[in-house]
């Protein structure tokens, strides 16, 4: 769990630095590449919250149907996710 926590903290820090250096607003965000739903949904959303999103931005999270729960879906929706794959 500590490795995941450290990795997500590093991602948030990298995004913050990129935003400070004029990172463009995202028109699409895809969180995938493995099984991101093994990471607690609130922690994933803490990373997403750092990304400047364009109005109408498509935000996708790759989900394994065996791992997804109603609580995860509610957290994703509240965090701005509007598509799962």
Backbone as CSV, one residue per row, in Angstrom:
resi,resn,N_x,N_y,N_z,CA_x,CA_y,CA_z,C_x,C_y,C_z
1,UNK,0.821,-1.201,0.000,0.000,0.000,0.000,0.867,1.270,0.000
2,UNK,1.988,1.242,0.696,2.847,2.431,0.757,3.410,2.784,-0.615
3,UNK,3.752,1.769,-1.401,4.266,2.013,-2.747,3.210,2.734,-3.593
4,UNK,1.970,2.289,-3.493,0.879,2.932,-4.231,0.695,4.370,-3.776
5,UNK,0.699,4.588,-2.473,0.549,5.935,-1.917,1.659,6.852,-2.413
6,UNK,2.888,6.357,-2.383,4.034,7.149,-2.846,3.939,7.445,-4.342
7,UNK,3.531,6.447,-5.117,3.405,6.614,-6.564,2.353,7.678,-6.894
8,UNK,1.203,7.603,-6.243,0.147,8.580,-6.501,0.564,9.981,-6.065
9,UNK,1.288,10.078,-4.966,1.804,11.385,-4.523,2.767,11.952,-5.560
10,UNK,3.600,11.095,-6.127,4.536,11.536,-7.168,3.777,11.987,-8.416
11,UNK,2.716,11.278,-8.766,1.905,11.682,-9.918,1.270,13.050,-9.686
12,UNK,0.708,13.254,-8.498,0.093,14.550,-8.190,1.131,15.670,-8.251
13,UNK,2.309,15.426,-7.706,3.377,16.433,-7.724,3.800,16.743,-9.160
14,UNK,3.922,15.717,-9.988,4.305,15.916,-11.388,3.249,16.745,-12.123
15,UNK,1.992,16.421,-11.901,0.919,17.173,-12.555,0.938,18.630,-12.099
16,UNK,1.117,18.864,-10.802,1.171,20.240,-10.287,2.309,21.026,-10.936
17,UNK,3.475,20.384,-11.090,4.606,21.055,-11.753,4.271,21.345,-13.213
18,UNK,3.626,20.394,-13.866,3.261,20.581,-15.273,2.260,21.710,-15.441
19,UNK,1.289,21.786,-14.545,0.303,22.872,-14.596,1.003,24.213,-14.394
20,UNK,1.936,24.267,-13.456,2.686,25.503,-13.200,3.508,25.920,-14.415
21,UNK,3.860,24.948,-15.257,4.634,25.227,-16.471,3.746,25.266,-17.709
22,UNK,2.483,25.655,-17.512,1.530,25.879,-18.608,1.074,24.607,-19.313
23,UNK,0.857,23.536,-18.562,0.284,22.327,-19.150,-1.074,22.686,-19.751
24,UNK,-1.345,22.260,-20.988,-2.636,22.598,-21.590,-3.794,21.891,-20.872
25,UNK,-4.969,22.452,-21.030,-6.176,21.856,-20.468,-6.465,20.554,-21.202
26,UNK,-6.792,19.513,-20.460,-7.048,18.200,-21.060,-8.424,18.167,-21.712
27,UNK,-8.475,17.614,-22.906,-9.752,17.417,-23.583,-10.219,15.974,-23.459
28,UNK,-9.317,15.091,-23.009,-9.633,13.684,-22.789,-8.629,13.124,-21.790
29,UNK,-9.128,12.341,-20.839,-8.265,11.687,-19.858,-8.650,10.218,-19.817
30,UNK,-7.653,9.339,-19.900,-7.887,7.901,-19.813,-7.026,7.346,-18.689
31,UNK,-7.666,6.776,-17.684,-6.953,6.139,-16.577,-7.081,4.645,-16.798
32,UNK,-5.978,4.030,-17.188,-6.008,2.609,-17.509,-4.623,2.026,-17.436
33,UNK,-4.376,1.056,-18.282,-3.054,0.444,-18.318,-2.837,-0.505,-17.167
34,UNK,-3.596,-1.538,-17.125,-3.522,-2.476,-16.007,-4.881,-2.555,-15.359
35,UNK,-4.898,-2.432,-14.078,-6.163,-2.507,-13.357,-6.244,-1.350,-12.371
36,UNK,-6.556,-0.148,-12.853,-6.580,1.005,-11.955,-7.618,0.884,-10.847
37,UNK,-8.628,0.032,-11.026,-9.645,-0.097,-9.988,-9.146,-0.864,-8.771
38,UNK,-7.919,-1.371,-8.811,-7.330,-1.961,-7.608,-6.845,-0.874,-6.657
39,UNK,-6.682,0.344,-7.174,-6.336,1.503,-6.347,-7.654,2.065,-5.812
40,UNK,-7.732,2.426,-4.537,-8.974,3.002,-4.021,-9.444,4.179,-4.885
41,UNK,-10.731,4.180,-5.176,-11.301,5.183,-6.079,-11.006,6.609,-5.626
42,UNK,-11.097,6.870,-4.339,-10.840,8.228,-3.838,-9.403,8.655,-4.115
43,UNK,-8.467,7.711,-4.049,-7.065,8.040,-4.338,-6.874,8.341,-5.820
44,UNK,-7.536,7.571,-6.688,-7.467,7.871,-8.124,-8.049,9.251,-8.408
45,UNK,-9.156,9.563,-7.752,-9.804,10.852,-7.986,-8.958,12.007,-7.459
46,UNK,-8.117,11.753,-6.460,-7.228,12.816,-5.968,-6.194,13.187,-7.028
47,UNK,-5.810,12.234,-7.853,-4.900,12.522,-8.969,-5.663,13.273,-10.063
48,UNK,-6.835,12.778,-10.405,-7.643,13.421,-11.442,-7.953,14.873,-11.087
49,UNK,-8.167,15.141,-9.820,-8.512,16.499,-9.373,-7.417,17.515,-9.680
50,UNK,-6.194,17.056,-9.892,-5.076,17.962,-10.184,-5.002,18.356,-11.657
51,UNK,-5.719,17.651,-12.511,-5.638,17.876,-13.955,-6.657,18.933,-14.377
52,UNK,-6.206,20.000,-15.047,-7.171,20.982,-15.554,-7.937,20.382,-16.738
53,UNK,-9.257,20.319,-16.598,-10.099,19.680,-17.607,-10.879,20.717,-18.406
54,UNK,-10.944,20.507,-19.712,-11.766,21.351,-20.570,-13.239,21.034,-20.314
55,UNK,-14.096,21.996,-20.588,-15.531,21.756,-20.503,-15.880,20.618,-21.456
56,UNK,-16.628,19.651,-20.984,-17.021,18.522,-21.816,-15.946,17.463,-21.975
57,UNK,-14.876,17.555,-21.203,-13.777,16.590,-21.278,-14.289,15.178,-21.006
58,UNK,-13.889,14.238,-21.853,-14.214,12.834,-21.603,-13.187,12.279,-20.629
59,UNK,-13.658,11.730,-19.522,-12.787,11.161,-18.494,-13.172,9.696,-18.331
60,UNK,-12.243,8.815,-18.706,-12.492,7.380,-18.711,-11.636,6.677,-17.673
61,UNK,-12.231,5.693,-16.998,-11.480,4.794,-16.125,-11.711,3.377,-16.628
62,UNK,-10.620,2.666,-16.857,-10.689,1.267,-17.249,-11.085,0.456,-16.017
63,UNK,-12.108,-0.378,-16.151,-12.620,-1.133,-15.000,-12.742,-2.613,-15.320
64,UNK,-12.374,-3.437,-14.366,-12.623,-4.866,-14.442,-13.987,-5.097,-13.801
65,UNK,-14.944,-5.663,-14.532,-16.285,-5.858,-13.973,-16.304,-6.652,-12.661
66,UNK,-15.312,-7.504,-12.450,-15.264,-8.290,-11.214,-14.860,-7.452,-10.006
67,UNK,-14.223,-6.303,-10.233,-13.708,-5.480,-9.135,-14.579,-4.276,-8.801
68,UNK,-15.414,-3.848,-9.714,-16.143,-2.591,-9.556,-17.298,-2.743,-8.560
69,UNK,-17.506,-1.698,-7.780,-18.608,-1.679,-6.816,-19.430,-0.411,-7.032
70,UNK,-20.613,-0.386,-6.465,-21.450,0.804,-6.558,-20.744,1.997,-5.920
71,UNK,-20.094,1.779,-4.790,-19.372,2.863,-4.111,-18.270,3.435,-5.009
72,UNK,-17.532,2.553,-5.700,-16.491,3.020,-6.627,-17.110,3.868,-7.735
73,UNK,-18.203,3.375,-8.299,-18.860,4.102,-9.387,-19.335,5.476,-8.909
74,UNK,-19.874,5.535,-7.703,-20.332,6.815,-7.161,-19.157,7.771,-6.952
75,UNK,-18.043,7.240,-6.461,-16.846,8.065,-6.259,-16.306,8.557,-7.594
76,UNK,-16.251,7.671,-8.584,-15.790,8.074,-9.911,-16.683,9.180,-10.475
77,UNK,-17.977,8.985,-10.396,-18.916,9.966,-10.950,-18.750,11.321,-10.259
78,UNK,-18.670,11.299,-8.934,-18.494,12.543,-8.173,-17.159,13.209,-8.503
79,UNK,-16.156,12.402,-8.884,-14.834,12.929,-9.205,-14.684,13.406,-10.634
80,UNK,-15.737,13.244,-11.451,-15.696,13.752,-12.813,-15.602,12.704,-13.902
81,UNK,-15.565,11.434,-13.533,-15.508,10.367,-14.546,-16.869,10.291,-15.231
82,UNK,-16.847,10.255,-16.563,-18.098,10.167,-17.310,-18.116,8.995,-18.287
83,UNK,-17.119,8.124,-18.170,-17.059,6.943,-19.044,-16.218,5.876,-18.364
84,UNK,-16.654,4.617,-18.470,-15.829,3.494,-18.032,-15.649,2.563,-19.214
85,UNK,-14.559,1.823,-19.202,-14.324,0.870,-20.298,-13.841,-0.437,-19.725
